[in-house]
Amino acid sequence: MPSQAHRRNPDGTTSDVDLEQLQPGDVVVVKPGENIPADGDVLKGRSSVDESMLTGIFEPFVQLQQPGVAKSRRTGLGLPLCRQFATLIGGEVRVESEVGVGTTFILTLPPGSRF
């Protein structure tokens, strides 16, 4: 995980800031080959992620609350819970990613599965 991010300023320029300075709603620029510094959504263009950067995505995590920093609505439990539920009924969740093409999450359930 990088220690800084390229934050886009309101005037369109970017500034390198410590990750602790990022706020919900900030726009971050990730250049080709760089590690992704924070959770977020792709706002423009297409994105794919080298699978070697995806290790741990099925592990739960906790975001620590810092004074004066708005609390994130993300909990870090979505993918771990999906995998756990799928496993309980004999299925699986996996991820495939190809740089320059995209990332796909695949849920496979056994025949006859019912929710």
N, C-alpha and C positions, 0 to 999 in steps of 0.2 A: 504494500500500500504506500503510495507516495505521501510525502509530508506536506506538499503544497499542491494547489490547483490553479489553473488559468481561469480566473473569473472575468466574465464579460461585464464591462462597465456600461452605464446608461448611454455614454457617448459613442459606444461601439469599440472602444479600445479594450485591451485585456490587461489585467494586473495579476502577478503571481502572489497568492495569499496563502497563509497557513490554513490547513483544513478546519481548524477550530473557528476561523473567521467566516466560514460559509454559513449562509442563512437559507432557510426554506425560500424557494423562489429565485435564488441566484442562478444564473446561467453560467455553465462551466464549459470550456472548450477542451476537448481531448484530441490531441494530435495523433496521427498514425504512429503506432508502435508504443505509445505511452500507456501506462497503467491507468485504469479508471479510478479517480480519486473519491467518488461518492456515489450513492444511489441516485438514480434520476431517470428521466425520460429523454428520448431522442426528439429534439424539436425540429430539426431540419436535416434532410438527406437520409441516407441509409446507414446502418451500422451493423457490424458483426464483431464477435469477440473471439479471440484465440482461446480454444478450450482450456489451455493450460492456465488461463486466468480465472477459470470457473471453479477451481477447486474450493470446496467449502460452501458452495451455494446451497447445498441441502442441509447445512448445519444451522441450528437456531443461533441468533445473536441478540444482544441487548444494546440499545443505544442509551448512553448515559446522558442524563439531563444536566445541562450547565446553566448556572444563573444567567438571566438576561438573554438566553437563546430560546427561540420558539421550539416547542416540542414537535418532533416529526410524527406524522400520522402512520408511518411505517413501523411495523413491529419486528420484522425479521423472522416471522414464523410461517409465512405463506408456503414457500417451497418445502420446508421440512415437514409441515403438516400434510401437504399433498402426497409426498413420498410415503409418509407413515400410514396414511389411510389406504393408499394404493397397495402397499405391502401387506396390510392386514387382510385384504380380500384376495391376495394372490396376484396382484398386478405390479406394475412398476412405473416410475416416472424417470425419464432420462432427458438429457440435453445433447443436442448436436449443434455444432457451430462451425462455420467455414468462413475464414477471413474474406471479406469482400462480397460475400453472398448473404449471410444472415445467421441468426440463431433460432433454433426451434426447440420447444419443449414438447415431449411426447408422453402421453398417458396411455398405457396399454393395460386393459382389463381382461381377466379370464372370460371365456365364453359363458354366457348365462348369468353374468354379474348383474345384481340389482341393487339399487340405492334406495 
